[in-house]
Amino acid sequence: MSRAPGAKGQGGQPVAGTGGALHALIIAAHGRHYLAESEADGARLQCVTRGKKSNVAVGDRVRVVRTSADQAVIEQIEDRATLLYRSDQYKSKLLAANVTRLFIVVATEPSFADDLVSRSLVAAEAAGVDAHLILNKTDVAEQLPRARERAGVYAAIGYPVHEVSARAHPEETVAALTPLLAGQSSIFIGQSGMGKSSLINLLVPDADIATREISAALDTGKHTTTFTRLYHLPEERGGGTVIDSPGFQEFGLYHLSEGQLERAFREFGPHLGGCKFYNCRHLAEPQCAVLQAVEAGQIARMRHQLYGQLLHESAQTLY
């Protein structure tokens, strides 16, 4: 059992490695267990929070107090520049803190969910995070035209779409993505099967080894995809960090208010303020500039339908 900071062991001798507060970076999270990396010497520390708090995210910069040579308690979360999280009507789940760029990985096959892509983009806009799409598996020629058409909806809004093939063209993939990651704090998200892990393994040398080490430290066994983890990118490629998140199928945004939602749909921007009523919800009101833009094909109908769904979800929040 971990002892309190400055505790003494048998015979009254101080416990090795305990002492004052350290600044550290959270590099992995699994449940209420975290792995932190000391900013002073890079040492890995298994961390817990005090009580039942679980409001720590990968990418957080924290102050910890060692309780043994390789264990610590998180005392404070430093101010965050950004925070990405998803929520349902009962609770929220943190994805990552202090990220500057979000990459949504989609593929020619299996088919990707537009709902998940759009929700991820809304989350990025609300959090002030630069968002990109990566269209992977472009070597699957028969599925490529349809995938390009679907990804083109987001490109038309202004989100960059980067076409790669991690397995068929690995060197070209690294060359295309490295400049986008250099010096950034990035996160990769997407459904299972999109090739996200293949991309991470290309971009981060020895990622598999690092994952096994993190998994062992968090005692998660062989289920290496069930936790979020951060990797450092090679300095020769410009440095930066990239966070790999578990694949998921749903992205709840119950925590966003009506005002946040309308601003998080980038294509709504030119039309906001043009409605007849100042408190227009852009659902069925007369002389609504947003609805007029939908009818004119300036806003994709599926995006507007998602906006209506998110407004409904926002009204159901219980926490």
Secondary structure, 3 states (H helix, E strand, C coil): CCCCCCCECHHHCECCCCCCEEEEEEEEEECCEEEEEECCCCCEEEEEECCCCCCCCCCCEEEEEEEECCEEEEEEECCCCCEEEEECCCCEEEEEECCCEEEEEEECCCCCCHHHHHHHHHHHHHHCCEEEEEEECCCCHHHHHHHHHHHHHHHHHCCCEEECCCCCCHHHHHHHHHHHHCCCEEEEECCCCCCHHHHHHHHCCCHHHHHHHHHHHHCCCCCCCCCEEEEECCHHHCCCEEEECCCCCCCCECCCCHHHHHHHCHHHHHHCCCCCCCCCCCCCCCCCHHHHHHHCCCCCHHHHHHHHHHHHHHCCCCC
